Amino acid sequence: PSTRKAAEVVTKYIIIDMYAKAVQGMPAEDAVKWAEAELTKVYV
């Protein structure tokens, strides 16, 4: 079941933006760190 927080993650395109950052040249590790920070803002 979807939760409010999960819906917020989808609405903010956090996972999609992580992939976009990596495709546009950001090192993959940095893109994952960015996404982790954004997810932490939502879930913590």
N, C-alpha and C positions, 0 to 999 in steps of 0.2 A: 504493500500500500504506500502511496505517495504521501509525503508529509509536507507541511508548509515550507520547511527548510529545503527539502529536495526540490520543490517547485521554485523556490528562490534561486537555487543553483542553475536550474534550467533557464529561468527567465533572464538571468544575468549572463547567460552563454559562457560560463566559466570554462567548461571543458572544451567547448568549440574554440574559444579564444586561445586556450593553451595550445591546441594544435595549430591554429593560425599563426601564433607567435613563432612556433618552431619552423613552420613552413616558410615564413618570411625571413628566416635567418637567425633568430634567437637560438642559442644552444639549447638542446632538448632538456638538459638538466636545469637550466635557468627557467625554462617555460614551466616545468613541473614544479619548481620551487615557487614560482609566481602563483600557479593554480592552488598549491597547498596553502599559501598565505590567504588567498581569496576564500577558499573553502573554510579555513579556520575562522575568518570573520563571520561567516554564516552560521557555522555549527557551534562555536564556542561563545 
